[in-house]
Amino acid sequence: VDEGEVTVHTKAVKPGYVDLMGKDVTIQITPRPITITVNDAWKNHGADDPTFTGSITSGNLVMDDDLGEITYSRNNADENVGTYTDVITAGYADNHNYEVTVVPGDFTIRANTADGAELIAEGGIKVYDGTPLYASAQVIGVEGYTIYYKAGNGDWSTDAVSVLNVSEGEITVHTKAVKTGYEDLIGNSVTIQITPRPITVTVDDKEKTFGDADPDFTGTITSGTLVEADDLGDISYYRSGSDEEVGIYSDILTARYTHNSNYNVTCLLYTSDAADEA
């Protein structure tokens, strides 16, 4: 091929005759097409590279050593789990008599499987007490994993998901455990939730003499306790009617407080007597 296109002149000679001049012609050798296809390969994370292979899949060599010794190698040094496209290639001795096409191969680094490993997650439910309730998870059977949490469709984080208030509702928590070079461990999904703290406010019975001003109405929390003293604001007591006739008025003394979804408040209503002095 290196000789390129050669122009050839011709003539024919015979004694006593005029030379015959032939037309000019050209002769040329073109490269022989060869396709080398490299095989895909893989290994487990942390293992040594395998022996890469390939073959001539189109065309053939005139002489077996025309391209020297064909070798196969990958042209990247990545060691993370994943598939690396077209990184295994072929090396050969340059020969202008051949037009060589190399079809590269893919290299996959596979995650190892941790036999006996398991990720177990736990959720829960508790009555509001002012402290967060956390989802938890642990890997059993192996060591070296990092646990990740995700609330609903949120982002993964190493911070455990928690819930503090009733208003957050029931939260679904997904878990996974990650270790470089190993398949992720997927844990069971769990839920966490805070339920309202039960409180009973009991209003005291009251009475007055006809014609007198209303007394101060009073009451107290008789069941349950507040996490913070002002969680229901300033609890006050009043009567819900304005009748002033002598008699007993049922269920008119009640309590006023600030609504807080973290509490389930039951208010026990009592009667008020108005005594007749006539």
N, C-alpha and C positions, 0 to 999 in steps of 0.2 A: 504494500500500500504506500509506503514511504516514497517509492519511485514516481508516484504521481501519474499523470497522464503523459504517455510517451508518444510523440508523433513519428511515424515511420514513413520514409520515402522509399520507393521501389523503382527498379529499372530492369530491363531484360536485354542482354547483350548477345550478339551472334556475329562472328567475323564476316565482314563484307556487307553487313546490314546496319541500317540505322537503329540505334538503341531505341527500345520501347520504354517510354516513361510511364510508370503507373501512377495512379492517383495516391495522394497522401492519405494515410489512415492513422488512427490513434489506437493505442492499447492501454488498458488501465486495470489495476486490481482494486476493488472496493472492499471495505472492512466486512468481515464475516460477523453477522449479528449473533450475539450470545445473550441470553437472559439468565441471571443467577437469582434464584428465589431463596430468601433467608427464611427459615422456619421460625414461627412464634415460639417463645419460651417463657417459663415461669419459675419462681422459687418461693419458698416461705420466707417471711420477714426474718432477717437475722442470719439466714443461711448464706453459704458461698454461692456465687453465680454458677449455673450449670455450664456444661460445654455447649456452646452454640453451634448450630448446624445449618446446612443449606445444600442446595444442589443446582446444577445447570438444568433448567427446565425448558429451555428453548434454544435450538441450535446445538452444535457440537464442536469440539476442538479438533483441529487437524492433528495436532500432536498433544498428548496428555499434559505436557508441561508448558504449553504455549502461554499460559497465564500464571506460570509458577505455581506455588502452593496457595490455593484459595483458603483463606482463613475467615473466621466469623467472630465478631465482637460487638459489644454495645457501646454507643458513643455518649452515654450519660452515666453519672455516678450516683444518681438518686437511690435512696434506700427506704423511702417511705412506701407504705402500702398503696397500691394503685396500679393502673395500667399505663405504660409509657409507649406511645405509638411511634412506630417507624424508627426505633432506636438501635435495632440490631442490624448491622450492615456487613458487607463482605470486603475483604482486602485481597488484592491480587497484583501480579506483576503487569505493568503497563505493556501493551503490545498493540502497535498501530494497525496490525492486521485484523484486529477484532474491534467491533463496536459493542461494548459491554453495557447492559442495563441491569442494575441491581434493584430488586424488589425487596425493601427492608422488612424486617419482622417486628412484631410488637413484643414488649417484655412486661410481664405482670408479676408484681410482688404481692403475694397473698398473705392475708392475716392468719396468724396461728390460732388454733382452737385450744382454749384452756379446758381440758377435760375435768369434769366435776365442779366447774365454777358455776355459781348461781347468784343472781342479784335479787334480794328480797326487800320489798318496800312495805312500810306500814303507815297508815293514815290514822284517823281517829275523829272523835267528836267530844267536845267538853262544854260545860256551862261557862259562860263568860266570867272571867276572873281578873281581867285586865292584863293578862300575860299571853303572849302568842302561843298558838298550838302549831308545832312543826311536823311536817312529814319527815320520815326518816327512812334510811335504806342502808343495807350492809351487803358486802360481797362475802360469800362463804366459799370455802374450798381452795382459794388462791389468794395471793397478795399482789399489791402493786397497782391496783385499779383506782382510778379517780371517778367518783360518783357525781353525776349531773342530775339536776332536777329541772322540770319545766311545768309551769302552771298553764293548763289548757293549751292554747295555741301560741303561747309566749316563747321566749328564747330560752335556750339551755343555759344553766348557770350552776356553778359548784355550791352556791348558797342554797340551803334547804328552803323550800317554799313554806310559808307560814300564813296563818290567818289570825286576826286579832279581834275583829268585831263581827257581830251577827249580820250586819249589812253586807258583808262580803259574800255571804251565801256559802253554798257547798262548792269547794274548789277541787277539781280533778288534777292530780299530780302524776306526771309521767317521770320515769327514772331510767337512767342508763349508766353503765360503768365502762370507762374507756381506759385502755392500756396500749401504749405504742406497740405496734406489730401484732396485735391480737384483735380478734373479732369483738365488737362491742357486745356487752351483756345488756339485754333489755329486761328491765324489771317489770313487775306487775304494776298497773295503774291503781292508785288509791285515792281516797277523798278525805278532806279535812274540813271541819265545820265547827263554828261556835254557835251554841244555842242560848236563848235568852235566860238570864238569871231571874228566878222567881222571887218576887217581893210582895208581901202583903202589908198594906197600910190599913190599919184599923182606926176608925174615927170614934172618938169617945161620945157616949150619950151626953146630952145637955138638956137643961130645963131652965125656964125663967118664969117669973110671975107675970101675969097678964099686965100689959102696959109698960113693962120694963124694956130697956134696950137689950138686944141680943148679947149674951155672954161671949167671951172669947171661946171659939171652937178649937178643940185640940184633938190630937191623935198621935199615933206613933207607928213605926214599922214593927210589926209583931211577928213577922216571919221573913227570914232571909236577911241579908246584910248588903249594904252598898259597898262597892269596891272603893269608890271615892265619895266623900261626904256630899259633894255637890252634883253627883251624877244625875239626880232628878231635880236639880235646881233647889229653890226654896219651897219646901212643901208647906202649903197653907191649907186651912180648913174653913169651910163656909157652908151655909145652908142654901139649897137651890131654890127654895120658895120664899114668898114674902107674906104668907098668911099670918095673921095676928089673932085669930080666934082661939079660944081655949080648946085644947085637944092635943092629941098625939099625932104627929106627922111622920109617917114612915119613910125611911130611906131618903131623907132630904139633906142629911149632913154628909158631906163628902170632902174629898181632898183635891187640891189643885197642885200639879207638879209639871215639870218640863219633860216632854216625851223623850225617851231614850230607847232606841231599838234593841239595846243590849239587855234590857230588862222587860220582864213580863209582869206588869204590876196589877195586882188584884186589890181593889179598894172595897172594904167591908163597910157598908152604909148602915147608920143607926138612926134611931128615931129621936125626936125632940119633944119634950113635954112642955106645955104652957099651962101653968096652974091658975085657976080661977080664984081671985081674991074677993069677988063680989059677995 
